[in-house]
């Protein structure tokens, strides 16, 4: 058993991830040597994940305010106003490292954690999404990771009963040693029904709710301390185990409890479990907090204070209770067969005290632990930026149709049905879309309005130019929300980068954030919540910079929503934004010629806004029968996706430089379909708004006909699109 | 038409079912907690979809032994209509109210997609608003929907017209024997089915094909 009087050595400090100067700071703060448990508490609070010590300086530069922002970053999730007294509560968070070690449980606990963040605030989760980045398909671990992560995401969300309405899956060699699992959840609440973690009032009971505490997830720190105590169960995985059944009951019990007025403050136990939740509640409320560990429900015997404070067992909450409602509160948890234990109280001394077996094992200043953690200004250098490539060095293909079939059957471009069919996208009965379109759309129960959401980032763009790549991630999410007819409101971000102690990686982070910030400011699309995941690298090689963005928008009348599917033969097709020419960093160049070269397409935010506002207004006037944004693979891929979704072809003759028109990835563009009766009006509206509009052709037939640039049956495209992923996943394990 | 939906810990399509019943029949069903040993006097009892008790042990096995299910069995024996959808179907087989078992999907993965259902028998309390042989759309969402029964039971089910729905047009999503998607008990008052008609009842869902099932029960009771 780990005792509390273990000697604090430099090795022990280092194994807790604390730098010598950070330890000096601890000594200064408390005026003595910390106990072993206290050292664990400091390491939990001051690590990168909990303290944001490398990123804080830059996160502060992001736009987080706006007329629709109710609560910005700093709480469990962001909150936006969606009118009529309703608010949407959402956030995205990574579970990258655990998912690489144990893909199924890593992914389930990622989903469970983000759902808890949302319902801790009093919101009922109504939609989930995820963004998954895996290594190259030929890497021996990739198939195992895809299978496990996808099953894990589904395993948790399906059982919990939240529809997974969309997401992203990508493959790239730079994720070979470090996959990314970013989970998003969105919940619905009333504006006056939001709960916060800030404790209020002295001498009030602190209550432990949910599942019991075990030794799971005690973390690397405990593993590292095995050398001086060989009785610790060093083989126990550091990855937590998810139990969606308990989480579902915890949701029901919490929402029921919140209605009774018994909850003064509430905080879920996520990273660093009991430590982080208790310190946060106290520090935010300018109160001290005393925890009696002997009252904490445990599922294993002889747990030490250190283990209990650092356990990351799932499906747990901490709450400050209105004392007069104690019996009522307890009865709700008994009904749902969950633990309910008063295990502490709020105090007025701004100390965080932990009692175990009658002994005080920790007594620390709560503010310094919580909101006054170290903060770094990491040195950074201007990151790598790819050189532009000349038009003349880009090979042309004469048959666009053949090229399309090749491109649409590649790992990054093919159908994700194998993945999303493992996710329940319908439960709750409010889903207006199925995955595979531009944005996921979920109706707000009992109303005619809906929320649209889309997860986006193009990591190869971010690698080639972090600043433009950052802008592009925001712009694409904004565009996808616009393409269904919704008005973008706010975003959550999940910033996945490499080792911030390397100036080049820090430079990627800084530049990408500047790009994100500029796009969010320009599009009035503030960031209301988010998560930073650094140190995503293996053997010195970092991941592609991956700032995942999930935007959320409001569709006031869900019956006005459009999808990507072609609807009627004879509808006219237009390209909003005009033909493109930019093939640097394109799918075309990468998939057909193996070249990841050039600068990414620049994002003109004024244009982005103008074109998007035009499209949204046209949808609002019911002038469009379908709409799809242009992104990876350009015009040809968008047309193919629209044709497959609608089971209808189109005739779109492409003239000279057809390969450029077909596959350029210039931004701020959409394909729209319009009935012949409305075509003249749409053309006139575009001219009045100063939006370039190119007439592409008409919907109809069973093929995509590019004129002299080739023709292909939709069935042929469909086969290429549908085949790759199931065949890959069904193949022999490497 | 008075109906009740039984709520187990882990049920998650209870609310979808309540909405569907209210939308089609005009009456909001009573929600009954699984610990209640007496159900109200209703015309239709529904066991909704979800993961009762986390699907731990076996899907539906623990829920089948809840106090509410003892009364469901009693009422079913007395002729009250009982509908089990998805997890509800699993609970009905575990409770012995329907024959056979629902095994893990043949491909071993959870599957959520739209399938085609053929109305194999339109002369039942749950299908009379459809016509025999009619093919309707319906979503599925399950991990354990692979219906199996021994040869003798199957012959009896088929011979007595107790197969209500079959997966059609090659859309069997789980490997079910004879493409079986839904079956009736011997008396014809208990139906279990894996697909989710309650998720295809309004324009937002992209179709209304699921309404027929609830309209059928209402029609039966009105007769």
Interface residues (C-beta under 8 A of the other chain):
Chain A: X151 X154 X155 X158 X159 X160 X161 X243 X244 X245 X246 X248 X249 X336 X337 X417 X420 X421 X422 X423 X424 X425 X426 X427 X428 X429 X430 X431 X432 X443 X558 X559
Chain B: X9 X10 X12 X13 X15 X16 X19 X20 X49 X50 X51 X53 X54 X55 X56 X109 X110 X111 X112 X113 X139 X141 X143 X196 X198 X199 X203 X204 X205
